[in-house]
């Protein structure tokens, strides 16, 4: 079993504090703040951006594996994940939706088979499985020449 780690440090009050996070590999490091998370200010990253990156990369790999297994390996898969966070009634903030937009170049692919594999992958990649039941997962998938 693989276990991956990241560390986050927060200093100060909510609105004027600041934080940093680091992945154990050193490849993921960023600052974050109230402004970068809940407003369009402050520069830096935020947890939702990390979650979107995790889902986009996991989904792309899983779809690539599914296409290869079906005998039509992809030349390129580009996945964009949009993570929406909203303030709820009494529960505070929560991530409500992850919307995936996928464009793939798959030589000799059948469009219907591609759509079926793309939809099936939405519930099969490990990050999707972690989110299911808590977050609405939406998908728009198309072959590059659609």
N, C-alpha and C positions, 0 to 999 in steps of 0.2 A: 504494500500500500504506500502510495506517495503522499506526503504531507508537505504542502507549500506554506510559506509564512510571509507575512508582511507586518510592519510595525507602523503605528501612527502615534504622533505626539500632538496634543493640543495644549496651547498656553493662552491663558486669559479668559475673558468673558465671552459670551456667545457672539455678540455683534461686533466687537472690536478685537477679538482674539485671533489667533492664527495657528495653523497646524502644518505638519509635514507628514508624508507617508513614504515608506521605502519598502520595496519588495526584496526578499532575501537574495535574489539574483543580482541586484543592483541595476537592473534594466528599467525598473519602474520607480521613479522618485519624483515627487512633486509637492508643491505647497498647496494649501487649501484654506479657505476662510468662509465666513458667513456669506460674503459677497459673491465668491466664486461658486457657492453652492445654491443659494436661494435667490440671487439677483444676477444681473448681467454686469457685474462689477468685481473689482478686486483682483483680477488675474488669477492664475493658478488653476488647479483641477478640482475635482470633487468625487465623492464616492460613487455617484451615479454614472459618471463618465467611466470610471474603472469597471463598474458592473456592465456597462454597455460594451466596452472593449472586450471584457471576458466572454460575453455572450457572442459577439460578432466573430471572434477568433475561434471559439469552440464550435459554433455552428458551421463556419466555413470548412474546418477540418472534417467534421462529421459528414457534411454533405459531400465533400470530396471523397471520403471513404465509401459512402453509399453509391455514388456514381461509378467509382472504380469497381466496386463489387457487382454492379449491374452491367459491367462490360463497356461503359462509356466514360472513361476517365476525363475529368475536367482539365482544360488548359489553364483556366483562371476562374476563381470565384471571388467576387467582391461583396462583402456583407457590411451593411451599415446598420447599427442598432441605435435606436432612439429610446432613451430611458426617461419616462415621465414620472415626476414626483409631485404630489399634491397634498395640501393640508386637508385632513379629514375633520369630521365633526369633533368627537371627543378623543379620538385616538392619536391626534397629532399628525405629523407628516408621514406619508407612506408612498412607496413606489407602486404605481397603479398599472402601468403599461410598459411593455418592451415591444417596440415595433421594428421588425427586421425587414430590410430592403436588400434583396439579393439579385445580383446580375452575374450570370455565369457564361463562360465560353466553353461549350462542350461539343467538340466535333462529333458529328453523326448522332446526336442525341434526338430522341423522340420527345416532342414537347409534352405530351401527356405523361410519359414516364418521368420526365424531369420534374414536372409539377408535383406528381405523387411522391417522388423521393424528397423533394424540397419540403413538402408539407409533413411527411413522416419524420424528417430530421428535426423539425421544430420541437417535437416532444422526445427526441432520443439523445440529443447531446447532453453531457453531464450538467452543464450550467442551466440549460432549459429545465432539466429534471429538478434542479434545486429551486427553481422559481415557480414551477407549476403548482397551481392551487393557491398561490399568493399574488401572482402578477398575471395580468392578461398578456398573452403572447400573440402578437399579430405578425403576419407574413405577407409580403409582396415579393414574388420570385419570378424572374424571367430569364430566358436565354438571351444572350447579347444581341442577336440580330432580330429579336421580337419587335 
